[in-house]
């Protein structure tokens, strides 16, 4: 029983740390830690567009789930444990997709919020 409590306490601390990493301006930093550089190097522009759309949709879904969990301490804790790391990873993926699209000089991809070629 004591081991179970220690494990839950450890998970709660990890969740709080991740929750702190995924709020405000630090989310990009957390995403960079979770995503390999040049992850999308071999993707073509159409593949980048498809992946960007699915990534943006998943980010929106995670944000809805986080909002549904509530703003109380318990809700934020559960939200950070359940969705925090995936949200940070998806945000990191989106940043890498933007970089890959710019490197390949892809036409504008609406999911990436690209106004034009970079």
MIDOSE-1310 file (N, C-alpha, C; in nm, 2 decimals, decimal comma, always signed):
residues 118
xxxx	+0,08/-0,12/+0,00/+0,00/+0,00/+0,00/+0,09/+0,13/+0,00; +0,19/+0,13/+0,08/+0,28/+0,24/+0,09/+0,35/+0,26/-0,04; +0,39/+0,15/-0,11/+0,46/+0,16/-0,24/+0,36/+0,23/-0,34; +0,24/+0,20/-0,34/+0,14/+0,25/-0,43/+0,12/+0,40/-0,41
xxxx	+0,12/+0,45/-0,28/+0,11/+0,59/-0,25/+0,24/+0,66/-0,30; +0,35/+0,60/-0,28/+0,48/+0,67/-0,33/+0,48/+0,68/-0,48; +0,43/+0,57/-0,54/+0,42/+0,58/-0,69/+0,33/+0,69/-0,74; +0,21/+0,69/-0,68/+0,12/+0,80/-0,72/+0,17/+0,94/-0,69
xxxx	+0,24/+0,95/-0,58/+0,31/+1,08/-0,55/+0,41/+1,12/-0,65; +0,49/+1,02/-0,69/+0,59/+1,04/-0,80/+0,52/+1,08/-0,93; +0,42/+1,01/-0,97/+0,34/+1,05/-1,09/+0,29/+1,19/-1,08; +0,24/+1,22/-0,97/+0,18/+1,36/-0,95/+0,29/+1,46/-0,97
xxxx	+0,41/+1,44/-0,91/+0,52/+1,53/-0,93/+0,56/+1,55/-1,08; +0,57/+1,43/-1,15/+0,60/+1,44/-1,29/+0,50/+1,51/-1,37; +0,37/+1,49/-1,33/+0,26/+1,56/-1,40/+0,27/+1,71/-1,38; +0,30/+1,75/-1,26/+0,31/+1,89/-1,23/+0,43/+1,95/-1,30
xxxx	+0,54/+1,88/-1,31/+0,65/+1,93/-1,39/+0,62/+1,94/-1,53; +0,55/+1,84/-1,59/+0,51/+1,85/-1,73/+0,41/+1,96/-1,75; +0,32/+1,97/-1,66/+0,22/+2,08/-1,67/+0,29/+2,22/-1,67; +0,39/+2,23/-1,59/+0,46/+2,36/-1,59/+0,54/+2,38/-1,72
xxxx	+0,58/+2,27/-1,78/+0,66/+2,28/-1,91/+0,57/+2,31/-2,02; +0,44/+2,28/-2,01/+0,35/+2,30/-2,13/+0,26/+2,42/-2,12; +0,29/+2,51/-2,04/+0,21/+2,63/-2,03/+0,30/+2,75/-2,07; +0,23/+2,85/-2,12/+0,30/+2,97/-2,16/+0,41/+2,95/-2,27
xxxx	+0,52/+3,03/-2,25/+0,63/+3,03/-2,35/+0,72/+2,91/-2,34; +0,71/+2,82/-2,24/+0,80/+2,71/-2,23/+0,75/+2,59/-2,31; +0,63/+2,59/-2,36/+0,58/+2,48/-2,44/+0,67/+2,44/-2,56; +0,72/+2,54/-2,63/+0,80/+2,52/-2,74/+0,93/+2,45/-2,70
xxxx	+0,99/+2,49/-2,58/+1,11/+2,43/-2,53/+1,08/+2,28/-2,50; +0,97/+2,25/-2,43/+0,93/+2,11/-2,40/+0,91/+2,03/-2,53; +0,85/+2,09/-2,63/+0,83/+2,02/-2,75/+0,96/+1,99/-2,82; +1,05/+2,08/-2,82/+1,18/+2,06/-2,88/+1,26/+1,94/-2,81
xxxx	+1,23/+1,92/-2,68/+1,30/+1,81/-2,61/+1,24/+1,68/-2,65; +1,11/+1,68/-2,69/+1,04/+1,55/-2,72/+1,04/+1,52/-2,87; +1,09/+1,60/-2,96/+1,08/+1,58/-3,10/+1,22/+1,58/-3,16; +1,26/+1,48/-3,23/+1,39/+1,47/-3,29/+1,40/+1,58/-3,40
xxxx	+1,52/+1,65/-3,41/+1,54/+1,74/-3,51/+1,53/+1,67/-3,65; +1,49/+1,74/-3,75/+1,48/+1,69/-3,88/+1,39/+1,56/-3,89; +1,29/+1,55/-3,80/+1,20/+1,43/-3,80/+1,13/+1,42/-3,93; +1,10/+1,53/-4,00/+1,02/+1,53/-4,12/+1,11/+1,56/-4,24
xxxx	+1,24/+1,54/-4,24/+1,33/+1,57/-4,34/+1,29/+1,50/-4,47; +1,25/+1,37/-4,47/+1,22/+1,30/-4,59/+1,08/+1,31/-4,64; +1,00/+1,40/-4,57/+0,86/+1,42/-4,61/+0,86/+1,51/-4,73; +0,76/+1,49/-4,83/+0,74/+1,58/-4,94/+0,64/+1,68/-4,89
xxxx	+0,63/+1,79/-4,97/+0,53/+1,90/-4,93/+0,39/+1,84/-4,91; +0,34/+1,76/-5,00/+0,20/+1,70/-4,97/+0,20/+1,62/-4,84; +0,30/+1,55/-4,81/+0,31/+1,47/-4,69/+0,31/+1,56/-4,57; +0,39/+1,67/-4,58/+0,39/+1,77/-4,47/+0,25/+1,83/-4,45
xxxx	+0,18/+1,86/-4,55/+0,05/+1,92/-4,54/-0,05/+1,82/-4,47; -0,04/+1,70/-4,51/-0,13/+1,60/-4,45/-0,10/+1,58/-4,30; +0,03/+1,57/-4,27/+0,07/+1,55/-4,13/+0,04/+1,67/-4,05; +0,06/+1,79/-4,11/+0,03/+1,92/-4,03/-0,12/+1,92/-4,00
xxxx	-0,21/+1,88/-4,09/-0,35/+1,89/-4,06/-0,39/+1,79/-3,95; -0,33/+1,67/-3,95/-0,37/+1,57/-3,85/-0,31/+1,62/-3,71; -0,19/+1,68/-3,72/-0,13/+1,73/-3,59/-0,21/+1,84/-3,53; -0,25/+1,94/-3,62/-0,33/+2,05/-3,57/-0,46/+2,00/-3,51
xxxx	-0,53/+1,90/-3,58/-0,65/+1,85/-3,53/-0,63/+1,78/-3,39; -0,52/+1,71/-3,38/-0,50/+1,64/-3,25/-0,47/+1,74/-3,14; -0,40/+1,85/-3,17/-0,37/+1,95/-3,07/-0,50/+2,02/-3,03; -0,59/+2,04/-3,12/-0,72/+2,10/-3,08/-0,80/+2,01/-3,00
xxxx	-0,80/+1,88/-3,03/-0,87/+1,78/-2,95/-0,81/+1,77/-2,81; -0,68/+1,77/-2,80/-0,61/+1,77/-2,66/-0,65/+1,90/-2,58; -0,66/+2,01/-2,65/-0,69/+2,13/-2,58/-0,84/+2,13/-2,53; -0,93/+2,07/-2,61/-1,07/+2,05/-2,57/-1,07/+1,96/-2,45
xxxx	-1,00/+1,85/-2,45/-1,00/+1,76/-2,34/-0,94/+1,82/-2,21; -0,83/+1,90/-2,23/-0,77/+1,97/-2,11/-0,87/+2,07/-2,06; -0,95/+2,14/-2,14/-1,05/+2,24/-2,09/-1,16/+2,16/-2,02; -1,20/+2,05/-2,07/-1,31/+1,97/-2,01/-1,27/+1,92/-1,87
xxxx	-1,14/+1,89/-1,85/-1,09/+1,85/-1,72/-1,11/+1,96/-1,62; -1,11/+2,08/-1,66/-1,14/+2,19/-1,57/-1,02/+2,26/-1,52; -1,04/+2,37/-1,45/-0,93/+2,46/-1,41/-0,90/+2,44/-1,26; -0,97/+2,35/-1,19/-0,93/+2,33/-1,05/-0,80/+2,26/-1,04
xxxx	-0,74/+2,25/-0,93/-0,61/+2,18/-0,91/-0,62/+2,04/-0,96; -0,73/+1,97/-0,92/-0,74/+1,83/-0,96/-0,76/+1,81/-1,11; -0,83/+1,90/-1,17/-0,85/+1,90/-1,31/-0,72/+1,92/-1,39; -0,65/+2,02/-1,34/-0,52/+2,05/-1,41/-0,42/+1,94/-1,39
xxxx	-0,42/+1,87/-1,27/-0,33/+1,76/-1,24/-0,36/+1,65/-1,34; -0,49/+1,61/-1,34/-0,53/+1,50/-1,43/-0,50/+1,53/-1,58; -0,53/+1,66/-1,61/-0,50/+1,70/-1,75/-0,36/+1,69/-1,78; -0,27/+1,74/-1,69/-0,13/+1,73/-1,72/-0,08/+1,59/-1,73
xxxx	-0,13/+1,50/-1,64/-0,09/+1,36/-1,64/-0,14/+1,29/-1,77; -0,26/+1,32/-1,81/-0,32/+1,25/-1,93/-0,28/+1,31/-2,06; -0,26/+1,44/-2,07/-0,25/+1,50/-2,20/-0,13/+1,59/-2,22; -0,06/+1,63/-2,11/+0,05/+1,72/-2,11/+0,16/+1,69/-2,20
xxxx	+0,22/+1,57/-2,19/+0,33/+1,53/-2,27/+0,30/+1,51/-2,42; +0,18/+1,46/-2,44/+0,14/+1,45/-2,58/+0,12/+1,58/-2,65; +0,06/+1,68/-2,57/+0,04/+1,81/-2,63/+0,17/+1,88/-2,66; +0,27/+1,86/-2,57/+0,40/+1,92/-2,59/+0,46/+1,85/-2,71
xxxx	+0,45/+1,72/-2,73/+0,51/+1,65/-2,84/+0,44/+1,70/-2,97; +0,31/+1,71/-2,97/+0,24/+1,76/-3,09/+0,28/+1,90/-3,13; +0,30/+1,98/-3,03/+0,34/+2,12/-3,06/+0,49/+2,12/-3,12; +0,57/+2,03/-3,06/+0,71/+2,02/-3,12/+0,70/+1,97/-3,26
xxxx	+0,61/+1,87/-3,29/+0,60/+1,82/-3,43/+0,56/+1,94/-3,52; +0,46/+2,02/-3,47/+0,41/+2,13/-3,56/+0,53/+2,22/-3,59; +0,61/+2,25/-3,49/+0,72/+2,34/-3,52/+0,82/+2,28/-3,62; +0,85/+2,15/-3,61/+0,93/+2,08/-3,70/+0,87/+2,08/-3,84
xxxx	+0,74/+2,06/-3,85/+0,67/+2,06/-3,98/+0,69/+2,20/-4,04; +0,67/+2,31/-3,96/+0,69/+2,44/-4,02/+0,83/+2,46/-4,07; +0,93/+2,41/-4,00/+1,07/+2,42/-4,04/+1,09/+2,34/-4,17; +1,04/+2,22/-4,17/+1,06/+2,13/-4,29/+0,99/+2,20/-4,41
xxxx	+0,87/+2,25/-4,40/+0,80/+2,32/-4,51/+0,88/+2,44/-4,56; +0,94/+2,51/-4,47/+1,02/+2,63/-4,51/+1,15/+2,59/-4,58; +1,21/+2,48/-4,52/+1,34/+2,43/-4,59/+1,31/+2,38/-4,73; +1,20/+2,32/-4,75/+1,16/+2,27/-4,88/+1,09/+2,37/-4,97
xxxx	+1,07/+2,49/-4,92/+1,01/+2,60/-4,99/+0,87/+2,55/-5,05; +0,79/+2,48/-4,96/+0,66/+2,43/-4,99/+0,56/+2,55/-5,01; +0,46/+2,53/-5,10/+0,36/+2,63/-5,11/+0,29/+2,64/-4,97; +0,21/+2,75/-4,95/+0,14/+2,77/-4,82/+0,06/+2,65/-4,78
xxxx	+0,08/+2,62/-4,65/+0,00/+2,51/-4,59/-0,09/+2,57/-4,49; -0,22/+2,57/-4,51/-0,31/+2,64/-4,41/-0,30/+2,59/-4,27; -0,28/+2,46/-4,25/-0,27/+2,41/-4,11/-0,14/+2,46/-4,04; -0,04/+2,50/-4,11/+0,08/+2,56/-4,05/+0,07/+2,71/-4,03
xxxx	-0,04/+2,77/-4,08/-0,05/+2,91/-4,06/+0,05/+2,99/-4,15; +0,09/+2,93/-4,26/+0,19/+3,00/-4,35/+0,12/+3,10/-4,44; +0,15/+3,22/-4,43/+0,09/+3,32/-4,52/+0,15/+3,31/-4,66; +0,27/+3,26/-4,67/+0,33/+3,25/-4,80/+0,46/+3,18/-4,79
xx	+0,53/+3,17/-4,90/+0,66/+3,10/-4,90/+0,76/+3,18/-4,81; +0,85/+3,10/-4,74/+0,94/+3,16/-4,65/+1,08/+3,16/-4,71
